[in-house]
Amino acid sequence: MQNEMMNYKETLNFLFEQLPMFHRIGAAAYKADLKNTVALLENVGNPQHKFPCIHIAGTNGKGSVSHFLAAIFQAAGLKTGLYISPHYKDFRERIKINGQYIPQKRVIDFVEKNRAAIENIQPSFFEMTVAMAFEHFAHEKVDIAVIEVGLGGRLDSTNVVEPLLSVITNISFDHVNLLGDTLPKIAFEKAGIIKPRIPVVVGEFHPETFSVFEKKAAETESEIFLADANFRVVETGSSNWETTTYDVFFGKEIYTKNLKVDAAGPFQAKNLATVFQAVEVLRQLDFFKTENLLSEKNVAAGLGNLKKLTRFIGRWQIIGERPTVLCDSAHNEAGIQLAFEKIETMQFKNLHIVTGFVNDKDISTILQYFLKSGKYYFAKANIPRGLDAKILKEKSVEFGLRGKAFSSVKNALRAARRASEPEDLVVVIGSIFVVAEVI
């Protein structure tokens, strides 16, 4: 790295190529301790202690729940930081304040200013990005930040914060090579974000995992709240491809009626139950009692203007019409199953599916949920971890899924559109990195 100020492109090349990056190379980039993160944060003045935050883990839904809560805080007038991963198109999607990406100059300045420490500590891409986000939030004096866990929880680089509330959306099989091959093992890793005497919201009850959370919460003297035991979110008939209207019940009583949410997809009802449980817990904290920040009006305004407020993308997103082209970043067993159950209920003439995966995922557990009625366009995501399209095509035949292999995601989508009639549905699904190439 040269001594003179790097431009933004050179800085990104340094971030992406010189340091291990999980979404590009997989398990080799995963650091099973927090030493590098702690050392790098100490070097930049421990910014993680300079703003209040909400910490969110889970197998599915943590990105959506993070965006929902951030939108509500923004609607309440709070200057809100949002840290998420991975990104789709622009690295700066990971670090936002009130929906605005971290400036390019701030990215350059962070790398330049901390160059010596980076070369000494040798942090991973993710560790450096977490430190960059926390320093940016502290420098800009955010009122609150929403921090999404990257992978797992206990050993994730974000797990250095002392949040107002911890949230664990749900547990399903994903990253089993790193987090464990049973649901209780995965739950143990996620439970690592539960902090002493900090309340925790768990989104969904599962008989194999809830006892893990209860045990950890008892050890840390943390009050635990189970969202789906209290809240039920029901989609009403007045929904469309991109927005959804819900009735929300607390127990048997109506909690909110005709709530319009600027998002769609079969999983958002569960995510919203988690959000409402989180809101109820947060309303009891002194931080939010002032000026009734989490009023029903602010909650509705935040959820109703989600995309405008937070730049929420990649989840059940429509990118074309006639034919309808739907992108969704569901990429594990539970997410894929829900997505195709929903797709089966939708109105269209023929179904075309563009799909691809990373090469370290056990796709045999996922392909069983893909619809045999679809015409398939197999593609390799443009990252080193991308699974070869021909291998995916051969594997898919075992599950009755037939189609052609393509050299790129864009070529696959182009072919699907060309083969479609106006009333058809084209679905792009299977990996975040496949969706990223077309949105």
Buried (B, 14 or more C-beta within 10 A) or exposed (E): BEEEEBEBEBBBEBBEEEBBBBBBBBEEBBBEEBEBBBBBBEBBEBBBEBBBBBBBBBBBBBBBBBBBBBBBBBBBEBBBBBBBBBBBEEBBBBBBBBBEBBEBEBBBBBBBEBBEBBEEBBBBBBBBBBBBBBBBBBBBEBBBBBBBBBBBBBBBBBBBBEBBBBBBBBBBBBBBEBBBEEBBBBBBBBBBBBBEEBBBBBBBEBEEBBEBBBBBBEEBEBEBBBBBBBBBBEBEEEBEBBBBBBBBBBEEEEBBEEBBBBBBBBBBBBBBBBBBBBBBBBBEEEEBEEEEBBBEEBBBBBBBBBBEBBBBBBBBBEBBEEBBBBBBBBBBBBBBBBBBEBBEEEEBEBBBBBBBBBBEBBBEEBBBBBBEEBBBBBBBBBBEBBBEBEBBBEBBEEBEBEBBBBEBBBBBBBBBBEBBEEEBBBBBBBBBBBBBBBB
